[in-house]
Amino acid sequence: MKDLNFDIIVVGSGVGGTTFTDYLTRKNPNLKVAILESGSYQTKEDFNQREIDMTALYYNRGAVLSKNLQIGVAAGNTLGGSSAVYTGVSFRPPNSVLNNWQKEFGLEFLTEKFVNRSLDEIEREISVHELPKSWDNDNNIFFQKGAKKLGIPVKRLKINTKDCLQQGFCNLGCTTGAKQGALEVQIPKILKKGVQIFCNTNVISIEENKVNVVVTDNPRNTNPNNLESGTYQLTAKKIVLAAGVLNTPAILLRSAKKLGLKNKNIGRYLTLHPAFNINGIHHKTIKNYRGFPKTVYSDHFSDTDNFYLETSFYFPGVTAKNIPGYGKMHQEIMKNYDKMMSILILVHDKAEFNNKITIDKKGNTVIDYSLSNNSKKALVKALQVATKIFFEAGCEQIMVPASDKLPLTPEDKKNIENLILEKYLNLYKTPLSSAHPQGGARMGKSAANSVCDNYGKVYGTKSIYVSDASLFPTSVKVNPYETIMLLSKWIAENIMK
Ligand SMILES: Cc1cc2nc3c(=O)[nH]c(=O)nc-3n(C[C@H](O)[C@H](O)[C@H](O)COP(=O)(O)OP(=O)(O)OC[C@H]3O[C@@H](n4cnc5c(N)ncnc54)[C@H](O)[C@@H]3O)c2cc1C
C-alpha cells in the first residue's frame, strides 16, 4: 500500500493545478505533492486526430449541456485537463478587467508590476508568439479581406506553440506536442521534481486535510494507474482545488456539510463566454482543416457591443452541430465542408448571481445558466457583423442560427438587419457553446460576495484553496489561459507563507 499522506494535494491536472504545482515546487522543492486527476493518462503518443476517438478526452464526449439545454460547455477530462485540447490562443487579461478586479473585488496584488513581470515570464516559458502571415490559411485570409472591406480592424493573435506542423487538429490533442499546454510544459517539469500524479482518481469530497477518492480502472488504450481501483482517503496539510469550473464548485458543494460551509456564493457568478461558431459556404475550396486554425481576431466591438470575433475551424461532427437545420437540407450543406469559412463569436457575459454551478441529488454537476438580454443583443449584433464579413469575403450561402431564412444568400446582403433578429434566436434548435467557463468560486476581499480570499483560500476553511478559472470574479473577456496561470502563480507563491 502506498503512503497516501502529502504536504499538498492538488485536485486536477489542468493548467490551474499544474501551474500552481510548478511554482510551488520552485520555491519549496522538498514538499511532498500529489495531483489527483479523474481523467486518464494520455499523451501525444496516444492521440490519433480522429474526431470520434478523441472526444474521449472531453467530459461527456465533447459538451456538458446546461440544465435548460441552451448551451454546451466543453472541458477536458484527461491528464492536462482542457489544456490538452485547447487551441493555444494567448491573451493577457485586459487592463480594464484587472482594474475592476482590483477596485471592486479588492484583488490588490494585481499591480501593473506583478502582472507584467509574471506574464513576461509565463509567456516566455509557454512560448507565446505571433504567427507569421505566411501561416494564414484561406479562412484567415478571407476573414481579413471581408473585415477590411467593411472597415473593421483586425489584429493578429498570439499562440503558444513550438515547432508547430500546422496540422490544424489542436482541439483533438496535438500529436507532435507542439502546443505548449500542461502536457508539454508543466507536467514533465513537476514529474522530474518528484510530484506524484494519480490518474482515473475521482475526488468525491473533501474535509479539512482529507480527500476522499474513488480510483477506477484505466480505460482501454490509456496508460496504467499507479493505484489499485478502489476507494481511498488521502491526507494533506493543504488541499488545492483545481478541478475546473465544472467541478471545483461541485466538490465544494458536495463537501459543504462536512466542512461546515454556508457561503451562498459557492457555484455562483458563473460566466461562460457564450459562443456561436458560424459557417459560410465560399465559392472556392478553402480546406480550413489545413494550417493553424486561427491567426486573427477583431476586438473592434468589444467595448460598444460586448463581443469578439475570432477565426476558427471545427471538425465535421462539431460543424454539423453548429449548422442549424436537419435532414436532407442539412446534409446538402455539409457536402460543402471543403468550402466552409468559419467565424467564432465570443460574447462577454456579465457575472450574475443566478447563473451557477449546482449539484443534483447524486452530487453531479449541473450547469444552471440563462443567457441575459444583454448577451442576446450582443449575439445578434455579432451574427449580423459576421454575416457581412462572410458576404464581403465571397461566401454564397451563410448558415445563421438566428435568421428568418436558411441559408442567407447574396440577395439578402442589403437586408441583414431585418433577417437576423433576436426573435429568430432559438437556442433549443442550435445550442450555443462555451469553452471558457469562469467563476463559481470567485476570489475577493469579502465572503459577502466571494468564495475565496485574496490568496485563494476558501472562506471558512483552514486548509482548502482554489487555483483555477473558478476564481475569476467576472468574465476576463478574452481567452482565459494566461489569466489562470497568473492567478495560480500568485496562489503558489503565497500558500506556504
Ligand atoms: C476546445 C477548447 C479550446 C480552448 N481554446 C483556448 C484557447 O485557445 N485559449 C485560451 O486561453 N483558452 C482556451 N480554452 C480554455 C482553456 O483551455 C481553459 O480555460 C483552461 O485550460 C482551464 O484550466 P483549469 O485548470 O481551470 O481547468 P481544467 O483544464 O478543466 O482542469 C481541471 C482538471 O480537473 C480534473 N477534475 C475535475 N473534477 C475532478 C475530480 N472530482 N477529481 C479529480 N480530478 C478532477 C479534470 O479532469 C481536469 O483535468 C479552450 C478550451 C477548450 C475546451
The ligand as an SDF file (V2000), in Angstrom:
LIG
                    3D

 53 58  0  0  0  0  0  0  0  0999 V2000
  -11.7050   23.0760  -27.0740 C   0  0  0  0  0  0  0  0  0  0  0  0
  -11.1480   24.1580  -26.2070 C   0  0  0  0  0  0  0  0  0  0  0  0
  -10.3540   25.1560  -26.7850 C   0  0  0  0  0  0  0  0  0  0  0  0
   -9.8440   26.1790  -25.9710 C   0  0  0  0  0  0  0  0  0  0  0  0
   -9.0020   27.1140  -26.5170 N   0  0  0  0  0  0  0  0  0  0  0  0
   -8.4600   28.0700  -25.7250 C   0  0  0  0  0  0  0  0  0  0  0  0
   -7.5130   28.9820  -26.2460 C   0  0  0  0  0  0  0  0  0  0  0  0
   -7.1380   28.9200  -27.4050 O   0  0  0  0  0  0  0  0  0  0  0  0
   -7.0090   29.9350  -25.3970 N   0  0  0  0  0  0  0  0  0  0  0  0
   -7.3960   30.0270  -24.0880 C   0  0  0  0  0  0  0  0  0  0  0  0
   -6.9450   30.9490  -23.3880 O   0  0  0  0  0  0  0  0  0  0  0  0
   -8.2760   29.1470  -23.5710 N   0  0  0  0  0  0  0  0  0  0  0  0
   -8.7970   28.1720  -24.3570 C   0  0  0  0  0  0  0  0  0  0  0  0
   -9.6570   27.2580  -23.8190 N   0  0  0  0  0  0  0  0  0  0  0  0
   -9.9850   27.3730  -22.3850 C   0  0  0  0  0  0  0  0  0  0  0  0
   -8.8350   26.8690  -21.5240 C   0  0  0  0  0  0  0  0  0  0  0  0
   -8.3070   25.7090  -22.0740 O   0  0  0  0  0  0  0  0  0  0  0  0
   -9.3790   26.6080  -20.1160 C   0  0  0  0  0  0  0  0  0  0  0  0
   -9.9550   27.7990  -19.6220 O   0  0  0  0  0  0  0  0  0  0  0  0
   -8.2930   26.1700  -19.1520 C   0  0  0  0  0  0  0  0  0  0  0  0
   -7.4860   25.1900  -19.7010 O   0  0  0  0  0  0  0  0  0  0  0  0
   -8.9740   25.7050  -17.8580 C   0  0  0  0  0  0  0  0  0  0  0  0
   -7.9920   25.3200  -16.9440 O   0  0  0  0  0  0  0  0  0  0  0  0
   -8.3750   24.8740  -15.4610 P   0  0  0  0  0  0  0  0  0  0  0  0
   -7.1290   24.4280  -14.8330 O   0  0  0  0  0  0  0  0  0  0  0  0
   -9.1540   25.9760  -14.8380 O   0  0  0  0  0  0  0  0  0  0  0  0
   -9.3950   23.6670  -15.6090 O   0  0  0  0  0  0  0  0  0  0  0  0
   -9.3620   22.3210  -16.4540 P   0  0  0  0  0  0  0  0  0  0  0  0
   -8.4400   22.4110  -17.5900 O   0  0  0  0  0  0  0  0  0  0  0  0
  -10.7880   21.9940  -16.7180 O   0  0  0  0  0  0  0  0  0  0  0  0
   -8.7400   21.2550  -15.4570 O   0  0  0  0  0  0  0  0  0  0  0  0
   -9.4690   20.6230  -14.4550 C   0  0  0  0  0  0  0  0  0  0  0  0
   -8.9830   19.2040  -14.3070 C   0  0  0  0  0  0  0  0  0  0  0  0
   -9.5500   18.6400  -13.1370 O   0  0  0  0  0  0  0  0  0  0  0  0
   -9.9830   17.3300  -13.4060 C   0  0  0  0  0  0  0  0  0  0  0  0
  -11.0620   17.0330  -12.4520 N   0  0  0  0  0  0  0  0  0  0  0  0
  -12.3060   17.5390  -12.4580 C   0  0  0  0  0  0  0  0  0  0  0  0
  -13.0320   17.0540  -11.4220 N   0  0  0  0  0  0  0  0  0  0  0  0
  -12.2120   16.2220  -10.7490 C   0  0  0  0  0  0  0  0  0  0  0  0
  -12.3830   15.4100   -9.5980 C   0  0  0  0  0  0  0  0  0  0  0  0
  -13.5460   15.3610   -8.9420 N   0  0  0  0  0  0  0  0  0  0  0  0
  -11.3430   14.6560   -9.1820 N   0  0  0  0  0  0  0  0  0  0  0  0
  -10.1420   14.6990   -9.8260 C   0  0  0  0  0  0  0  0  0  0  0  0
   -9.9370   15.4590  -10.9340 N   0  0  0  0  0  0  0  0  0  0  0  0
  -10.9530   16.2140  -11.3860 C   0  0  0  0  0  0  0  0  0  0  0  0
  -10.4320   17.3790  -14.8420 C   0  0  0  0  0  0  0  0  0  0  0  0
  -10.4220   16.0980  -15.4430 O   0  0  0  0  0  0  0  0  0  0  0  0
   -9.3900   18.3050  -15.4560 C   0  0  0  0  0  0  0  0  0  0  0  0
   -8.2700   17.6100  -15.9170 O   0  0  0  0  0  0  0  0  0  0  0  0
  -10.1670   26.2120  -24.5820 C   0  0  0  0  0  0  0  0  0  0  0  0
  -10.9380   25.1970  -24.0210 C   0  0  0  0  0  0  0  0  0  0  0  0
  -11.4240   24.1650  -24.8140 C   0  0  0  0  0  0  0  0  0  0  0  0
  -12.2440   23.0750  -24.1760 C   0  0  0  0  0  0  0  0  0  0  0  0
  1  2  1  0
  2  3  1  0
  2 52  2  0
  3  4  2  0
  4  5  1  0
  4 50  1  0
  5  6  2  0
  6  7  1  0
  6 13  1  0
  7  8  2  0
  7  9  1  0
  9 10  1  0
 10 11  2  0
 10 12  1  0
 12 13  2  0
 13 14  1  0
 14 15  1  0
 14 50  1  0
 15 16  1  0
 16 17  1  0
 16 18  1  0
 18 19  1  0
 18 20  1  0
 20 21  1  0
 20 22  1  0
 22 23  1  0
 23 24  1  0
 24 25  2  0
 24 26  1  0
 24 27  1  0
 27 28  1  0
 28 29  2  0
 28 30  1  0
 28 31  1  0
 31 32  1  0
 32 33  1  0
 33 34  1  0
 33 48  1  0
 34 35  1  0
 35 36  1  0
 35 46  1  0
 36 37  1  0
 36 45  1  0
 37 38  2  0
 38 39  1  0
 39 40  1  0
 39 45  2  0
 40 41  1  0
 40 42  2  0
 42 43  1  0
 43 44  2  0
 44 45  1  0
 46 47  1  0
 46 48  1  0
 48 49  1  0
 50 51  2  0
 51 52  1  0
 52 53  1  0
M  END
$$$$
